[in-house]
Each structure stands twice: as structure tokens, then as C-alpha cells.
Amino acid sequence: MVMKRVGVIGGGQLAWMMAGAAEKLGIELLVQTPSCDDPAVSIAAKTILATIDDATATAELAALCDVITFENEFVNLEALLELAKQGVCFRPGLDALKPLLDKYHQRCYLRELGLPTPRFATWEELGWQVGVGRSKGDTQETLPITLSVCEASAEHSAMPEALHPAPSFPIVLKTRRHGYDGQGTFIIKDAQALDETLSRLGHAPLLVEEFVPFERELAAIAARSSNGDIVVYPIVETQQEHQVCRRVFAPAAVSAAIAADVEAIAQTLLSSLDVVGLFGIELFLTADGKVLVNEIAPRTHNSGHFTLDACETSQFEQQLRAVTGLPLGSPAMTASGAVMVNLLGYEDSHSDYQEKRQRLTAIPNAHLHWYGKMESRLGRKLGHVTVLLEKGGSEMQLASAIEAIWYSD
């Protein structure tokens, strides 16, 4: 049975970009989101104004829909499980989300599957003797971590020995939940930075990872249907600054062997989770040609925005096809290549940047997607530009030209 009414938890630009595909497929979108100013409110047939983790609101949304899917991972999984017991259909299923929402659990799951990742541990497992001033009422207290390494269970031995009994910098520190767009991820270069970061984070559960001196960052979008069919989009290269995606080059200039490794990772992951839906998978490529999984997003992903203009089936259409029971579409590119550049906020303002947008759309083969957000602030994703390439085009030169327009005074 093809489902025609899709509820989306989250009303940001990822939900907003489903609009064209929903119209094409004859699907009605209903959205749960906290603010009437969120991008997807303008395209939704109905909006439930509530926080993402409000399960009572999700029950209201479910009563109007055939299936519920996700724009982000900031959900109350335990509360949603109660709704699932009552017959609410979630795609991806909650069992598939469960090992992914906490970054530490995600790492453990990948290791169980035998998929390569950076070495990792929780902060508590490492037993580092680092005095950290953390607020406790109006006073400061020092909280040394006292668990010794030998007390950690054997299953956590994947952390490099170089980090015992004290950090060997640089390291990567991550909050285990609710990190996105660089929030919650910190590259720590020395003990002072570690102490300051821990002080800011308070008592948030933390994941510690080895720093991977990667050659490039890669990403893959993959979808799986209810009958087990899987499609993987062309592998892309992503470029990050301050852990925020700035540029995507499609397809990535990698060997067939590396592309096959990435596709095999995607196939293994989606099959093992029995996913119905679409995932974004971020990866590291090391100098010696090894591929490591960085993070998994159980939804559409920034690295797949190029598919709106450069592929036969966009990632947003593919997500809707997967969750409603339609056959998956072709992920093939319709151009020899594409460059996607995020338009990030660089100031606090309420401008719509009309003049800059006009200059960007004047670039040959450019497609501008403006998210309609009312407020700009530093690092906020306001839109993106995708330029389809002709053979022989310079990807980085084109990306730099776009950024010169956007970030100019």
C-alpha cells in the first residue's frame, strides 16, 4: 500500500526541501515543529506547533498521517516507542534509530558490525586525571576522573594506548546527544583547551575519539525500501570548517576501490538495521587509502543537497519514496559533476540578501535554494547554491567564486 499522508518530525530546511518531491508524488506533508517561522511551515498541509520531543504532539500528528518520518534526531525515543506499540508507523523504525542517537552507542554498533571507525571511549572509561572546574551552585569544584583504565571492560579496548593514562593531543571530544552543524564537537589541542571545554560542557555525557589526520572527508547518501532494495548515491567529497560543512563536490575524485568500500559500508549498515528510509553517512579517507565511518544521520543530509539539481531522483524524493512504499528512484547524476556551497550566516541581521542572491543565480548552471529564514546569525545555514559542471570545470575555483560573492562586504 502506498501511503499518501506523511508526517515529518522537524520543520527546518530538510523538511522544506521535501515540498517539490511531495507535489510530484501526490503526497501530503504534515509537520511537527516548534515555531511558526520554521521553513517547512510554509509548505505543510498542516503544522503541529510543538517541540520535536513532544510525544503528545506526535500522537496528534500520527492521527492525521499514514507514516511518520524524521528531519532530525532530537526525539524522545522512549515516548515514541509507546506510540509505536499503539500502531503508529515510524520510518525509519525506532529499532533502527535506537543504536544511532547516542554517538557512543553508534560507535559501539558500528564496531559490532565490523565497520571501521576512529578509536573511541567514553570520558568516564578513560580515567584521565584532569582537574576540571565546573559550576556547582555559586562555587567551583574540581572533579578529577578516578576510574583507572584497567577497570574499563575489555570491549572498550579500542581506544589507542597512546591516550593512557593521559591525553595525547590532539583529541576529539563530542557530546553524545544533540550535536549538529559543528555544535557538540570539539578538536582539543592541549590540556588548557580540554579543561576549558569540559568546564563549559558541565556534566554532559561525552565521547572521546582519536584525532584522524584524514586526507579527505567523504559522504554517501543511501536509501533502503520496505522490500530490501538499496540504492547508494555517488560518493561525494565534503569540506568542513569549524566542523560545519562548507562545500560538497560530486562525485568525489576517488578510486573505484574506495567507492566500492564506501558502498559496501552503506549496504551493510542499512541491511543490518533493517532500515526503511534514507541515511547520510560521513566518512574519513586516510592517506593510506583506508575509509573510516565518522557519523551517521538517519535522515536526509547536507552532503546530499546536490541531488536536488544533479540527480535523477533527489534525496528528498528518495526518502518519501522509501517511507511511503514507492519503488526507489535512480540515484544517477544528470551532469558530469556538481559543486554545492552552503550559504552560512556571517553576521546578526534580518536581511534577505537579495542583491547577493541575484548575483549567485547569474552564475551559469547555478541553482539557488534559499530557506526563507527570518534571521541570520553566525554559522546559520540560510541556503545553498549548486552549480552543475561541464567537463573540465574547476570545482574549487567555482566554490571560491561563490563564496567571494556571498561573504563580500
C-alpha positions in Angstrom: 0.0 0.0 0.0 1.4 3.4 -1.0 1.0 5.9 1.8 -0.1 9.4 0.8 0.0 11.4 4.1 3.4 11.8 5.6 4.2 13.3 9.0 7.6 14.9 9.4 9.1 15.4 12.9 11.1 18.6 12.4 10.3 21.7 10.3 13.6 23.0 9.2 15.1 23.2 5.7 15.3 19.4 5.3 11.6 19.2 5.6 11.1 22.3 3.5 13.1 20.7 0.6 10.7 17.7 0.5 8.0 20.0 -0.9 8.8 19.6 -4.6 9.0 15.8 -4.3 5.8 15.6 -2.3 3.9 17.5 -5.0 5.4 15.4 -7.7 4.4 12.1 -6.0 1.0 13.3 -4.8 2.0 13.2 -1.1 0.7 15.5 1.6 3.2 16.7 4.2 2.2 17.4 7.8 4.9 18.8 10.1 5.6 18.9 13.8 7.9 21.9 14.6 8.2 24.4 17.4 8.0 27.7 15.6 5.6 29.2 13.0 8.7 30.8 11.4 10.4 27.4 10.7 10.9 26.9 6.9 8.6 23.9 6.4 5.6 25.6 7.9 5.1 27.4 4.6 4.8 24.1 2.6 3.0 21.9 5.1 -0.7 20.9 4.6 -0.9 21.1 8.4 1.5 22.1 11.2 1.5 20.9 14.8 3.4 23.6 16.7 5.3 21.8 19.4 8.8 20.9 20.3 10.4 18.0 18.5 10.5 15.7 21.6 6.8 16.4 22.5 5.3 12.9 22.1 1.8 14.1 22.9 2.1 16.3 19.8 3.5 13.4 17.8 0.4 11.4 18.8 -1.7 14.2 17.4 0.4 14.2 14.2 0.1 10.4 13.9 -3.7 10.6 14.0 -3.5 12.6 10.7 -0.9 10.6 8.9 -0.2 7.2 7.4 3.5 7.2 8.3 5.9 9.5 10.3 9.5 10.2 9.3 12.2 12.4 10.7 14.0 15.6 9.8 16.3 15.4 12.8 17.2 13.1 15.7 16.2 15.3 18.7 13.3 13.0 19.6 12.2 11.3 22.8 12.7 7.7 21.7 11.2 6.1 24.8 8.0 8.1 24.4 7.8 7.3 20.7 8.2 3.6 21.5 4.9 3.8 23.4 3.2 5.3 20.3 4.7 2.5 18.1 3.2 -0.1 20.4 -0.1 1.6 19.7 0.4 1.0 16.0 2.0 4.3 14.8 4.2 3.7 11.8 7.6 5.3 12.0 10.1 5.1 9.1 13.0 4.6 9.8 11.7 2.3 12.5 12.6 3.1 16.1 14.6 -0.1 16.4 16.9 1.3 13.7 17.2 4.7 15.4 17.9 3.2 18.9 21.6 2.4 18.4 22.3 5.7 16.5 21.0 8.6 18.5 23.8 8.4 21.1 27.2 8.8 19.4 28.8 6.3 21.8 26.1 3.7 21.1 26.5 4.4 17.4 30.3 3.8 17.6 29.7 0.5 19.5 27.1 -0.6 16.9 29.5 0.1 14.1 32.2 -1.9 15.8 29.8 -4.8 16.3 29.2 -4.8 12.6 32.9 -4.8 11.9 32.8 -1.4 10.2 35.9 0.7 10.6 35.7 3.8 12.8 38.1 6.0 14.7 39.1 4.5 18.1 36.9 5.8 20.9 35.8 5.6 24.6 33.6 7.4 26.9 35.2 10.1 29.1 34.5 8.1 32.2 36.2 5.0 30.8 39.5 6.7 30.2 40.3 7.5 33.8 42.3 10.6 32.9 43.4 12.7 35.9 42.3 16.1 34.7 41.1 18.6 37.2 38.1 20.4 35.8 36.5 23.5 37.4 32.8 23.0 37.0 30.0 25.1 38.4 28.2 23.8 41.4 25.8 26.4 42.6 27.9 29.6 43.4 31.1 27.6 43.9 33.6 25.8 41.8 34.7 22.3 42.5 37.4 20.2 41.0 36.3 16.9 39.6 39.2 14.6 38.9 38.3 11.5 36.9 39.3 8.5 39.0 38.3 5.4 37.1 41.5 3.6 36.1 42.0 2.2 32.6 42.3 -1.3 33.8 38.9 -1.1 35.3 37.3 -0.4 31.9 35.8 -3.5 30.3 37.6 -5.3 27.5 35.1 -4.2 25.0 36.3 -0.7 25.2 39.9 -1.5 24.5 39.6 0.1 21.0 40.9 3.4 22.4 44.6 3.9 21.4 47.1 3.1 24.2 48.7 6.5 23.5 45.8 8.1 25.3 46.5 6.2 28.5 47.0 7.3 31.2 46.7 10.9 30.0 45.6 12.6 26.7 47.9 12.6 23.7 46.7 15.7 21.8 45.0 16.4 19.6 41.9 14.5 20.5 38.2 14.9 19.5 35.6 15.5 22.2 31.9 15.1 21.4 28.7 15.4 23.3 26.9 12.1 22.9 23.5 13.6 22.0 22.1 16.6 20.1 25.2 17.7 18.2 24.8 19.1 14.7 26.4 21.7 12.4 29.6 21.7 14.5 27.8 22.0 17.8 28.9 19.5 20.3 32.2 18.5 18.5 35.5 19.9 19.7 39.0 19.3 18.4 41.1 19.6 21.5 44.8 20.6 21.0 46.1 20.9 24.6 45.3 20.4 28.2 44.2 24.0 28.7 41.6 23.7 25.9 40.4 20.4 27.4 39.9 21.9 30.8 38.1 25.0 29.4 35.9 22.8 27.1 34.9 20.5 29.9 34.1 23.4 32.1 31.7 24.8 29.5 30.0 21.5 28.9 29.2 20.8 32.6 28.2 17.2 33.2 27.1 16.3 29.7 27.9 12.7 28.7 31.0 12.8 26.5 32.6 10.7 23.8 36.4 10.8 23.3 37.9 9.9 19.9 41.3 9.7 18.5 42.0 12.5 16.0 42.2 11.1 12.5 44.6 13.0 10.2 42.4 12.3 7.2 43.3 13.2 3.7 39.7 14.0 2.7 36.2 13.7 4.1 33.7 11.7 2.1 30.0 11.2 2.4 27.3 8.9 1.0 23.6 9.0 0.8 21.9 5.6 0.8 18.2 4.5 0.9 16.5 1.2 1.6 12.9 0.3 0.7 10.5 -1.8 2.6 11.3 -4.8 0.3 15.0 -4.5 1.0 16.1 -2.7 -2.2 19.1 -0.4 -1.6 20.4 2.5 -3.7 23.6 4.4 -3.0 24.2 7.8 -4.5 27.6 8.8 -6.0 30.2 9.3 -3.3 30.9 12.9 -2.6 33.8 14.9 -1.0 32.8 17.3 1.7 34.9 20.2 3.1 34.3 21.4 6.6 35.4 24.5 8.5 34.9 24.5 12.3 33.1 21.2 11.9 30.4 22.8 9.6 30.0 21.7 6.0 31.1 24.5 3.6 31.3 22.7 0.3 30.4 19.4 -1.4 32.0 18.1 -4.6 30.1 15.4 -6.5 31.3 12.9 -7.5 34.3 12.6 -5.3 37.6 12.0 -7.1 38.3 8.6 -5.6 39.3 5.3 -7.0 36.7 2.6 -7.8 38.0 0.5 -4.9 37.4 3.3 -2.4 33.9 4.0 -3.8 33.2 0.3 -3.5 34.4 0.3 0.1 32.0 3.1 0.9 29.1 1.5 -0.9 29.7 -1.8 1.0 29.7 0.1 4.3 26.3 1.7 3.3 24.9 -1.7 2.2 26.0 -3.4 5.5 24.7 -0.7 7.7 21.2 -0.3 6.1 20.7 -4.0 5.8 21.8 -4.7 9.4 19.4 -2.1 10.8 16.6 -3.2 8.5 16.1 0.4 7.6 13.2 1.8 5.7 14.2 5.3 4.8 17.3 7.3 3.8 20.6 7.8 5.7 23.6 10.2 5.3 26.9 8.6 6.2 30.0 10.7 6.8 33.5 9.2 6.4 37.2 9.9 6.6 39.6 8.8 3.9 43.1 8.4 5.3 46.4 9.0 3.5 46.9 5.2 3.2 43.6 4.7 1.5 41.5 3.5 4.5 37.9 4.5 4.9 36.6 5.1 8.4 33.0 5.9 9.4 32.7 9.3 11.1 29.0 9.7 11.8 25.6 8.5 10.6 22.5 10.7 10.2 19.2 8.7 9.9 17.7 11.2 7.5 18.4 13.4 4.6 21.8 15.1 4.9 23.6 18.3 3.9 26.0 16.3 1.8 23.1 15.2 -0.4 21.7 18.6 -1.3 23.4 18.5 -4.7 20.9 15.7 -5.6 18.1 18.3 -5.9 19.6 19.5 -9.2 22.2 17.0 -10.2 20.5 13.6 -9.9 17.5 11.8 -11.5 16.0 11.4 -8.0 16.7 13.8 -5.2 17.5 12.6 -1.7 14.2 14.2 -0.6 12.2 12.3 -3.2 14.0 9.2 -2.3 13.2 9.5 1.3 9.5 9.9 0.5 9.6 7.0 -1.9 11.1 4.8 0.7 8.8 5.6 3.6 5.6 5.6 1.6 6.3 2.2 -0.1 7.0 3.5 -3.6 9.8 2.0 -5.7 13.2 3.7 -5.2 14.3 6.0 -7.9 17.6 6.1 -9.8 20.4 7.9 -7.9 22.4 8.6 -11.1 23.7 12.0 -11.8 22.4 14.0 -14.7 25.6 16.2 -15.0 29.2 15.3 -15.2 29.7 16.9 -11.7 28.3 19.4 -9.3 29.5 21.8 -6.6 27.3 22.6 -3.6 28.2 25.6 -1.4 26.4 26.3 1.8 25.4 29.9 2.4 26.2 30.4 6.1 25.3 33.4 8.2 28.3 35.7 8.8 26.5 38.4 10.9 23.5 39.0 13.0 20.8 40.6 10.8 17.3 40.3 9.3 18.4 40.8 5.7 17.2 38.7 2.8 20.4 39.3 0.9 18.5 39.9 -2.3 21.4 41.6 -4.2 23.8 38.7 -3.4 21.2 36.1 -4.3 20.7 37.8 -7.7 24.5 37.7 -8.3 24.6 34.0 -7.4 21.7 33.0 -9.7 23.6 34.7 -12.5 26.3 32.1 -12.4 25.9 29.7 -15.4 24.2 26.5 -14.4 23.6 27.7 -10.8 20.6 26.7 -8.7 20.0 28.7 -5.6 17.9 27.3 -2.7 17.0 30.0 -0.2 15.4 28.6 3.0 13.4 31.6 3.9 14.7 32.0 7.4 13.8 35.3 9.0 17.0 35.8 11.0 20.7 35.5 10.1 23.3 34.7 12.7 26.9 33.4 12.6 27.1 30.0 11.1 23.4 29.5 10.5 22.5 27.7 7.2 20.5 30.2 5.2 20.5 28.5 1.9 22.8 26.7 -0.6 23.9 27.0 -4.2 24.5 24.1 -6.5 26.3 24.6 -9.8 26.2 21.8 -12.4 29.6 21.3 -14.0 30.6 20.8 -17.6 33.6 18.6 -18.3 36.9 20.2 -17.3 35.4 22.7 -14.8 37.4 23.6 -11.7 35.4 22.7 -8.7 37.4 24.6 -6.1 37.7 27.7 -8.3 33.9 27.7 -8.7 33.3 27.2 -5.0 35.7 30.1 -4.2 33.8 32.3 -6.7 30.5 31.6 -5.0 32.0 32.3 -1.6 33.6 35.5 -2.8 30.1 36.8 -3.7 28.4 35.6 -0.6 31.0 36.7 2.0 31.9 40.0 0.4 31.0 43.2 2.2 
